[in-house]
Amino acid sequence: MRKLLPCLLVIFALSANLQADDDFASWAATPPMGWNSWDCYGSSVTEAEVRSNAEFMAEHLKQHGWQYVVVDIRWTVQNPATRPYNQTDPVFTLDEHGRFIPAPNRFPSSQDGAGFKPLADYVHSLGLKFGIHLMRGLPKAAIDPALGAPAEGYPIADSQFTTRDVPVTDQGANWLRDMRGVRKSPAGQAYFDSMFKLYASWGVDYVKVDDLNNPYAQPGEKNYHADEIEMLRTAIDRCGRSIVLSTSPGPTPLDHASHIHDHANLWRVSNDFWDDWPALRRQFRQLQLWTPYRSEGHWPDGDMLPLGRLAIRGERGGERTTRFTPEEQQTLITAWAIARSPLMFGGDLPTSDQETIDLITNPEVLAVNQHGSRPQQVWRDASRILWVSDAPDHVAAGGKYLAVFNIADDNESFDDRLDPKWLGLAPGVEVRDLWTRQDLGKVAETLSIPTPPHGSRLLLVTGKPSSDAHLGRIAEKPLYVDPVYDGAADPVVIWNPDRQSWWMFFTNRRANRPNLRGVSWVHGTPISIAESRDGGASWQRVGDIQATGPGVDGEPTFWAPEVIAAGDQFHMFLTVVPGVFDDWRHPRAIVHLTSDDLVHWKSHGPIVLSSQRVIDACVYPLPSGGWRMWYNNEVDRKSIYYADSDDLFTWRDQGKAVGDQSGEGPTVFRFDDAYWMITDVWQGLALYRSDDLLSWQRQPHNLLQQPGLGDEDRVAGQHPDVVVQGDRAYLFYFTHPGRQGPRKGEDTPAQRRTVIQVVELHPENGTLTCDRDQPTRIQLQAPAE
């Protein structure tokens, strides 16, 4: 059996939470809004400073939805330092059960064992909520006699254990050595339970737990602490209080997206974010990647808002007013609003200027963050990013929120006109500018969206649905980026009747793995699966197939799956290379497998075809009965050959089908009263037409040869699959986004990575065309029984 990932499949985590009870999602039904002490006070905030910011929030921000007041890191240390942390002689404050409690010299109301309850009570009296920061694991001060712990450990409250009974793992964060990691165990859970019972008794409403991801992890090093996240979830659920769980830092690994979604209310999409334009520009990609996993009560977090007065005693840079320009500040709020990121203000509120307060209290902008729905990036090119979300009916029935970003340094390449079809609306829309809170009137044709460099627009657009709005949602661009290897290629799409969803099988090249010689990154590849529950517009990773039997046991390479349904069984025709190699000089075979569930596959062994170097099968039913397979015979100039079968198990090779040029990845389909074959010829996709599936006429143009303008689509399209539904056909393909510009010939992860895209095919003058720079509306339906 192939074993490329430790947990090969968690198939059902995407639609059904792993938790028996997901009530915790309702505790943060909208993205949390609040203030956090980190950006301005680092690890040294005092009670007076917390109270001052809470009072300002209650007076000026509460009516706009701001409600959380969060005390960040090391509130337990009596002698903190900033730039850097005091890791030489920190004095920690613990209770009789080995739990951190506030440093009384910094938080005077916590004296005599009161903990944070007096401060939390005060925050609650203002009509606000109270939060604290925690580090992952068990305090070293709770187990190390050199730090004051009893030799036998502290007794863990409400248990028979002591802190010395808790099995520890790693040394905690490599940037702060206060903690030890905790192994999942009864003693470990008892300690976590006791912590949260204490914090619940104080009235804590929100916890930000740090070091649950490791942004500095080296290849092979653990970068996500699933067991401790599960222990935190259990402890919170047992504590008797609704405590919102935020995880930090980031980026949270996307291959754990389903797990974090099922255990936390919000999680970071990046490492610490500061007031720096390149950092803000990078956040657009991170927010877009997490779109499939954003849902009510589960929020990808772009991190705090470094606005206003920063680093009074902070960790990054000297004391300052934010380095973001006014345009960039508006862009930051616009991006977090449209993407529905949590809003945690990082500056010192009482000393913020009025312009900053105005920026974070615009009710129409905040409504986008709190009440917009289905946000998605619909376009990105070299200078312009467009995000769209649905406005609630009470704001504008059928209305759309439109966010426009100019990420260029000048206006030379910025297109300041926009067809309302990108919003699913017909010409003749009404437009309102949410930042200026002014109606801009009716727009007859295209919208005028002039936007300064590094700036943004946020508009409410209302009107009648466009003529094609009923055809489905606009597909994500790129359609799918794999979170494990960043190397999704060779897609094939099929309906999964058990899941009532569309599944995409693809070669998962190891594009992001370092130190792989030659072409070994294209070997050792699994066949992975993504799922769409919205008709193909967006996709989430599911996992990898499991395959056993002749030709697939051991550690071979899997490429280019072809998957079809026949009767009550699924068949896969899979290219298999017998090993992991750093060159191309090795045999390849097409292996036949069957499955009842599309996950577990039984091999029936290699198929005997025209040579020992055959790849990229495509199988299609013949109108007279039986099946035909087209494939690439690499021995004969990579020509396309074919074979026939009556039962999908026994095949008769028939020789060459297409040999006018080299090509690979054939896909065959019927559309617009003709048969079509598309092959990858490395300069776009060659298109052939046939009336009988035997004689193929090459069309005069290649599809997707000219680079597109859209995000990660500015190179030729490769290795297609086509799904036909009635009078519509969709071409799924992959691109190498990094193979452009002056560095296109290099061989780094940037040039190796691949993504999946989709475009609609259109009949035109007896052939097929497509326009990848237009919005692709897609709504794949379940096949007829």
N, C-alpha and C positions, 0 to 999 in steps of 0.2 A: 504493500500500500504506500502511496505517496504521502509523505508527512512533511509539508513545507511550513505549516504554521502550527503552534502548539495547540490551539483550539480551532479545529478546522472549520467548523460552521456553528454559528449560533443563528439558525435560520429564522426563528420566529421572534427574535428580539425587536424586529423593526416595527411590528404592528401590535405586539402585546408586551407590555412592560414585564420585566423580570420580577418586579415587586408584586406581591399579592395585592397591595393597596397603594394606589397612586394618588391618594388624597393630597399629598404634599404639593402636587402641581398647583392646586388651588390657592396655596399660600403665597404664590407669586404669579397670579393670573395675568398680570401685566408686567412689563419689565420694571424691576425695582428702580426707584429714584432716591438718591440720597447724597450724603457727604461722607467722605472717608479721610482720615487724618494723614495718610501716608505721604501724599505729594507735597504737603507743606510742613509736616512735623516729623517725618520719618519714624523712628522708633522712640521718640522722646516726648510725645504729646502729654499734656497735663490735664487734670480735671477742669481747671479753669478755662483752658482753651476749648475743650470739648463742650462745656456749657455755653461758652460764648458763641460757638458755631451753631449749636442747637437753638439758642435763643434767636439768632439771626434767621435761621431757617423757619422757625415757627412764625416769626413776624412777617417775613418777606416772601417765602417760597412755599410754605405749606399749602396755601390756597391754590397753588399750581400743581400739586401732586407730589411734591418732594416730601419724604417722610423718614428715611433711615439716617441715623447718626451712628457711624461705625468707627470704633477705636481700633486702629491698626496695630501693627506688630510690636511685641515685646512690652506690653503694658505691665508685665510682671517684674521687669528689671528695675531695680532701685537706682542704679548708676548707669543709665544708657549713654550712648555716644552716637554721633552721626558722622557719616563720611570718614571712616567706615563704622560698622557696628563695634561695640565694646565686646570683643571675644576673649579679652585677656583676663579680666577679673569681674565678670558680671555677677551681681547679687540678685538671685532669683527669690521670689516670694511664693511659698507653697503653704497649703493647709495641712492638717493632720492626716489627710488621706493621699498626699502626694500630688495634689492638683494645683495648677497655677491659680493664684489669686492676685488682685491688683497690688502694685507697689504702693504702700500707704503714704510714702513721701510725695508721690506724684498725684495720688487720688485720695485725698484726706478722708473723704466720706466712707472709704472702704475699711477704715480701722475697726478693730475689735471684731473681726470676722464677718463684717457686713458685706464684703465683696463688692460687686458692682450694683447691688440692689439699690442703694440710695441714688446713684447716678441714673440707673435705668428708670427708677420711679420718677425722677425729675424730668427726664426726656419724655416719658409717657404723659406726665402732667401737662406738657406742652402740646399734646396731641400728636407726638411723633413716635417712632420706633427706634429701638436700641440694638446695636450690633457690635460684635467683637471679632478680632482676628485670632486664629489658632495656627500653630504649626502641626504638621503631620507627626503622629507618633506619641511616644512616651518621653517625658522630660528626663534628661540625664540626671538632673538634680533630684529626681524621685528614686533613683537606683544607685547613684554613685556616692559612697560615704565621703569622698573628697569634696563633694559639693553639699554635704550636710545631711545626706540621707541616712537613716538607720541601717545598720548592717543587715538586718533581716528584711529591710524594705518597709514602706508605708503600708498599713492595712488599707485595702481597697474597700470603699464604703459599700455596705449591703452585699458583701460576698465573703467567702472563706479565703480569698486570695490576698497576697501582698504584691506590691509592685515588683518584687524580685521574682515572682512567679510568671510575670508577663514575658513570653518569648520575644526577644528582640531580633532584628534583622540587620539593616544597614545603619550607618552612622548619621542618618538624616541628611538634610540638605547640604550640598557641598559648599554652599555660600553662607550657611549659618549652622553652627554645630551645637545647637541647644538640645536636640532630640535624638532618640533612637527609633528606627522603624519598628513596627509591631506586626508580628505574625498573627494571622487569623487564628484565634484560640479562645477557649472559655475565659481564661484570665485576661486576655487582651480585650475581649468584648466587655467584660465586667468593668475594666478601667474606663473604657469609652463611655459605658452606660453611666458610671458614677460622675464623669465629667459633665455630661449633658443634663443629668438630674440637678447638679449644682447650678449650672448656667441657666437652666429653666427656672430654678427657684429665684434667681436674680431678676428674671424678667427679660432675658435675652430673646430678641426676635429674629436675629440674623447672624450667621457665622460665615466668615470668609476663612477657609482652611487652605493653608499654603503648603507648598512642596508636594502636592499630589501629582504633579507632572514634573518632569525634569527636562527643561529646555537645553541643558548642557550635556545630555546623555550622548555617549559615544556609541557607535554601532555595536549592537549586542548588549548594551547596558540598559537596565530597566528604565523606562521613561514614563510609566503610568502605574499607579499603585491601586489596582482594582480592589484588592482585599481590604485595604484600609478605607477606601471609599464605601464599600459595602458595610463595613463595621460602623462608620459614621452614620450611614443611612439608618441602620438598625437602632443605634443609640438615640438618634433624634426621634425616630418613630416611637420609642419606648419612654421618652422623657416626659410626656404629658403636655408639651407645649409646641405650638406651631412655629418652628424655627427654620427660616429659609437657609438653604445650603448653597454657598458659592464656593467654587473650587479655583485654585490658583497654583502656580502661575500658568503660563501657556508657552507655546501653543499646546492645547490639549490634543493628543494624537487623534487624527481623524479615524484611524482604524479602531478606536474605542468609542466612536460616536454613539452607538446604540447603548453602550454600557453607561456612559456619563449621562445621557439623556434620561435613562431609567433610574438614576440615583440622585441627581442634583437638580437644583432650580436654575443655576447659571454656572457657566464655566468659561474660562478665558480662551480666546482664540489666538493669543500672541503672548510673547514675553512682555515685560513691563513696557508700557507705551508712554512716551514723553512728548514734549512740545517741540517737534521736529518734523518738517514737511516730508522728508523721505519716509519717516516712520508712518505718518498719516497715509501717504500714498500706498504703502504696503498693506495697510489695514483693509483696503477695499478688497483685495484678493482673499484675505482671511475671512472676512464677513461673507463674501460670496460662496466660498467653499462650504460653509456651514449651513447654507440655505435649506437643504433637505431635512435638517435635524432641528429646525426652529419650530416650536409649537407652544401653545399656551402653557405656562408654568415651567418651560424649559428654554432658556435663553442663552445663545452664544454671546459672550461678553467681550466687547472691544476694549475693555479696561477703562480706567478712570479718565475723567476729563481734565487734562492739565491746563486749566484756565485760571485767570486771576493771578493772585499773589502766590508764588510757589517757593518751595525749598527754604522756608524760614529756618528750619533745621532739617532739611530734607537730605535724601541720599544722593540725588543726581544734580550736579551743578550748584552754583551759589544762589543766594536769595535773589529773586527776580520776579518781574511780571512776565507772564507767558510769552514765549518767543514766537508764537503763532501770530501772523499778521491778522488784521480784522477779517480779511477774506478767508483765510485758513481757519479761523475760529468758527465762522459760519459754516464752512465746509465740514468741520468736525461734527458740529451739532446736527447738521443735515444728514450726514452719513449715519450717525448713531440713531437718529430718529427714523429714517426710512428702513433701516435694517433691524429695527426694534431691539437694539442693544440696550442692556441696563445703562442707566445714567447715574454715575457716581462722580460728583464734583470733587476735584482734588485740591483746589486752591483754598485759601483762608477766606471764608465768606464775609466776616465783618469788615475786612480791609479791601474787598473787591470793589472795583469802580462800577458806576451805574451802567456803563455799556456792557460789562460782563453780566450783571444781574438781568439786564434786559434780554440778553442773548439766551439765558436759560429759563426765562419766564414767559416766552411767547406762547400763549395758549394754543394757537393753531398749529405751531410746530410741534409742541409736546403731544398734541392729539394724534399726530402721525405715529409717534413712538408708542403711545399707549393704546391706540384703537385702530390703527391700520391693520390690514391682514394680507396674508400671502405675499410678502415682499420678495422681490427677486430682481437680480440684475438682468436686464433684457438686452443690453448692448455695452460693449467696451471696444474702443479702438485706441489709437495712439494718443489721442487727446481728450476723448469724451467718454464718460461713463453715464449710463442711464439706469436708474432703478425705478420700479413701479410697484405700488401696492394698492389694495382696494380700500377706498374710504368707506366708513360705516354708513349704513342707510340714514341714520339720524343727521349725518353731515351732508351727504349728497348721494341719493340712491343711484347706484351704478357708477359713482364717481371714482376717479383714479387720482392717487397721489403720484406725482412725478418729481423725482429728484434728478437734477442735471449737474454734473461735475466736470469742470475743466481742469484736467490734471497736467496740462502742458504748462510750460514756462512762458509761453507767448500765445497770441491769438491767431497765428498764421495758419494753423491747420485745423482750427476749431470750426465745426459746422454748426451755425447758429439757427438752423431751421430744422424742424422735426415734424414728420408726418404723424398725425394722431393715430394712425393705425398701429403704431408701436404701443399704444395704450388700449387697443381694442375699440377705438372710437372712430366714428365717421367725421369727415370735415364738418365744420360749423359748431365747434365746441366753445363752451364758456370757460374762462381761465381766471383763477384767483391766485395772486402771489401771497403765499403764507408768511413770508418774512416781513413784507411791508404791510400785510393785511389789507390789500387793496384789490378790488375787482379790476381785471384788465379787459373785460368785455368779451365779445364774441369774436372768434377767429374763423374766418371763412375757409381757409385752406390749411397751410402748414403753420405750426406754432413758431413764433420768434423767441428764441431762448438765448440771447447774448449773455455770456457768462465770462467774467474776468479770469485770467490765469490764476490757478489755485483756488478759484471761487466756486460757488454753487448757486443753484436756484431750487426752490421748493414750491411746487404749484399744486393746486387742486384743479383738476380738469374734469368737466362734466359734459355730457352730450349723449347722443344716440349711439348704440353699438355699431361698429363697423360691419360691413357686409360679410366679412369673414370671421367675425368674433365667435360665431357658433361653431367654428371648425376646431376650437380648442384653445388651450393656453399657448402662449409663446414659449417655445422650448428654451431651456437654459443654454447659454453659450459661454464656455464649452458645456456640452451636455453632461459629461461625466469625467471627473478626475479621480483616479483611484488613490485612496489614502494610504495604501500599504507600500506599493512600489512606484507609484506615479508613472506607470507604464502601460495603461490600458490600450489595447490594440486588437485588431481583427474581430470586430463585434459580430454577434449573431443574436437576433431578437426573436423570442418565442413566447406564446401565452402559457402561463402556468395555471391550469384549471383548479388545482387544489388550493392555491393561494389567491386565485381570482385577481391575478396581477400579471404584468409583463416582466419577463426576465431577460436580461442580457448576459450572455456568456462571452468572455473575452480572454485573449492571451494577456497575461499580466507580466510584462517584461520588468526586469529588476533594475529599472532606470536610475533609482536613487541610491543604489548600494555602491559604496566606494570601493576602490581597489580591486575591481573586476577586470581582468586582462582581456584584451581583444574584444571578441563578441560574446564572451561568457555571460554578460548581462542579459543577452537574449536567450540564453539557455538556463536550465534549472527553473523554468517558468511554470507556474500553475495556471489552470483555467479557473478564473474567478467569475463571480456572479454579482450583478447589480439588479435591483428591483425598482419598478415604477408602479405607483398606485394612482397616478394622475394621467394615464393614457400616454405616457412616454415623454412628458415635458420635463420631468426631473427624475433623478435616479439616486438610490442609496445602495451602498455596498451591503451584500449579504454574506459572502464568504467564498470558499473554494469548493470545487467538486471533490468527491471522494471516488477514486477509481481503483479497482482491483482486477487481477487476471493477467493473462498472457499479453506481453508487450507493454504493460503499464506499471507492473510491480517494480520495486527498487526506487531509483532516483532518476528517471528519464526526464526529458524536456517535453512539455506539451505546448503545441502551437495550434492556432487557427481552427477552433471547433466549428463543426457544422451540426446543428441540432434540429431534428424534425420530429413531428408526431405522426405515428402510423398505428391506427387501431387504438388499443389501450396501452400502448407502449411508446416510449421515447427512444430515439436512436441518435447516437453521436458518432460522427466520423471525424476522428482526431488525428492530427499530425503528431507523430512521436519520434523524437530523436533519442537514441539509447545512451543518454549520459549528458554531462555538462562539459562543453568544449569551448575553447577560445578562438576557434576558426570555423569555417563553413564546410570542411572536407569530411563529412561524416554521413552515414546513411540516414534516410528518413523514411518512415512508413506511415500509411494511413490505417488506423486501427478502428475497428467497429466496436461500439459499446452500446448497451441498452440499459434503461432505467425505468422504474415505475414512478419515481418522485422528482426527477431532475437533479437530485443531489447525489445519490449513491448509484454508481455506474459499474456494470459488470462488463469486462472486456471479452470479446469473442476472437481476439487476436488480429494480427495484421491482415489486410486484404492483399491478395496477389494482383499486382498491376503491372504496368509496362516497364518499370525499372525499380532499382533499390533506392532511388532518390525522388520520392513523390510527396507532394505537400498540398494543403489547401483544398480540401474536398468541398464540393457543393452538390447537393442531391435534390432532384426535382421529380415529381410524379409524371409519367408519360401519359398522354391522353388516351392511349390504347390499353393502358395497364402496365404495371411494372414501374421501374425507377431508372433514372439515368444519373450518373455521377460525372461531374467535370472536375478536373484536378490539374495541377501543375506538374509536368514531367521535367524535372530540372536537367536531366541528361540530354534532352533534345531542345536545347536553347530556351529552356523554360517555356516550352509551348504548352497549350492547353489540350489535354487528352480527355477521353471519356470512356466510361464503362457502363454496362447495363446489367440490371438484376430483376428477377421476378419477385424476390422476397426480402431484399435488403441484406441477405446474409451471403449469398453466392453471387459473384460478379464475373462478367465476361468483358475483358478489355476490348475496346473497339478501335483504338488508335487515336490519331490526331483529330481534334475538333477545330482548333484555331491555331495557326502557325505563322501568321503574317508578321507577327512581332512577338518579342518576349513579354511575358506577363505572368501575374500570379493572383491569387485570391479571387477566382471567378465566382460570380453570383448570377443565378439565372432565375427569371421570374416572368410572369405574363402580365401585361398591362396595356391598355388602349388597343386591344385586339391584335397584339403581336407578342412574340417572345423576345426577351432581351437578355443579353449577357453583358456584364460589366467586369472588366479586369483591371488590376492595378499595374500600370506600365511605368510607374515612378516619375511620370510627368503628367500627373492627373490620372483619370480613369478612362480607359478605352471603352467605347460603347458599340455593341453589335446588335443587329436585328435579325430575327429569323421567323419564318412562318411554320417551320416543321421541326425545330430543335436539332436539325442536322446541318443545314447550310446557313452560315452566318455572314451577314453583310456588315462590314465595318462602317460606322458612321464617320462623317468628315471631321468631327470635333471630339476632343476629350472633355469629359466632365471634370470640374474642380482642378483644372490645370493652372489657371491664373489664381494667385493668392487672393484670399479674401481680405476684408478690412476689419473683421470682427475679432473678438478676443481669442487668442490662441488659434486663429484660423488663417494666418497670413502666410501659409505655405500650401503646397499641393495636397489634396485629399488622397488617402490611401485605403486599401483593402476594405471593400464595401460589403454591406448587407442591405437588402431592400425588403421592406414590409409593404405589401399592397393591401389596401382595404377599399373595395369598390372603385370609385373613380379617383382615388388618391394613392400616392405611393411615396414612401419616405426612404431616403438613402442615408444609412448610418455609415460613418467612416471615421478614420482616425487621422490625426496630424502630429507632426513633430514640430511643436511651436518654436523651439530653439534653433531650428535649422534655417535661419534667415539672417541677413545682415552680415557684418564683417566677421562674425565668429561662427558662421554656420558650418564650417568645415571642422571645427574642433570636436573632440570626443569627451565631453564632460556630462554630468547628469542633466545640465540644461539642454544639451543637444539630444540626449537619449530619451528624455521624457516624452510621453505621448498622451493625448487626450482623445475622447470620443466626441464627435459632433453629429448633427443631423440636419438635413435639408430636404425640402419637398421637391419631387420630380414633377415636371409639367410636360405633357405632350405638346409638340409644336411642329407643324409642317412635316409630319411623318417621322419625327425623331423625338428625343427627350432632352430637356434642358433643366437647369436649376440655377437659382440665384442665392448663394450663401449669405449675401449681404442684406437680404430682406428678412423680416421676421418669419420664423417657421412656426405656424400654428399646428399643433398636433393633439389628437385625442383618439388614440388607438382604442378600438372597441374589442370586447371579447369575441372571438370567432364564433360563427354560427355552429350549433351542435350538428 
